[in-house]
Amino acid sequence: CGCILKAALDIFRESINKMVDHSCDNTTETKIRELVLQQQGVEGIDDLKTRMFGAKMYVDIEILADGSLVLYDAHRIAEGVHQVIEHNFPQCKHCMVHVNTNELLHSA
């Protein structure tokens, strides 16, 4: 009876963990940061939020770029960050990249 109860509790705990959002482990977040900072045009990372939902990972990241860039170039940098994250982390279901400019942050 005790073994059946323990197995049931383990299955219940695992099921709840898969249904509730929680952040990725620190190692994964560190790897994401390292990859993103290596991308041309990325001057920094303002914010990184990750969450796991089941076996899938969702990433929301705010990168810092030169404020004098035209929109096309800023979008190209964001798309590069998006691609490198989804390519290197196959469990990534969705990646949202927002570009902040260094001029915008300094004027606030």
NORSUL-V271764 format. One record per backbone hydrogen bond with DSSP energy under -1.0 kcal/mol. CO is the residue of the C=O (numbers start at 1). NH is the residue of the N-H. If there is no record, write none. Layout:
BEGIN
co:nh
CO:NH
CO:NH
END
This chain:
BEGIN
co:nh
1:5
2:6
3:7
4:8
5:9
6:10
7:11
8:12
9:13
10:14
11:15
12:16
13:17
14:18
15:19
16:20
22:52
25:29
26:30
27:31
28:32
29:33
30:34
31:35
32:36
33:37
36:39
39:42
44:64
47:62
49:60
51:58
52:22
53:56
56:53
57:93
57:94
58:51
59:96
60:49
61:98
62:46
62:47
63:100
64:43
65:102
66:69
70:74
71:75
72:76
73:77
74:78
75:79
76:80
77:81
78:82
79:83
80:84
81:85
82:86
83:87
84:88
85:89
89:92
91:57
94:59
96:61
98:63
100:65
101:105
102:106
103:107
END
